[in-house]
């Protein structure tokens, strides 16, 4: 069984360390409207803060039209 809390803590720690090691200004996350990109964006924001994470809407067919139309509202609230 996976310890989800531990996996989240390790992932956040990894993201913080990698950003610090690379000297980059932040992360860019491709947003497709699916669960995986939502999770990636959430973990990145938890790791380094919303000022250092940019979300880019991906072109193509999203998982659902409503996911993409609600995207600006959800990302601005985070």
HELIX and SHEET records of a PDB file:
HELIX    1   1 UNK A    4  UNK A   22  1                                  19    
HELIX    2   2 UNK A   35  UNK A   48  1                                  14    
HELIX    3   3 UNK A   50  UNK A   52  5                                   3    
HELIX    4   4 UNK A   65  UNK A   69  1                                   5    
HELIX    5   5 UNK A   71  UNK A   77  1                                   7    
SHEET    1   A 2 UNK A  27  UNK A  31  0                                        
SHEET    2   A 2 UNK A  53  UNK A  57  1                                        
END                                                                             
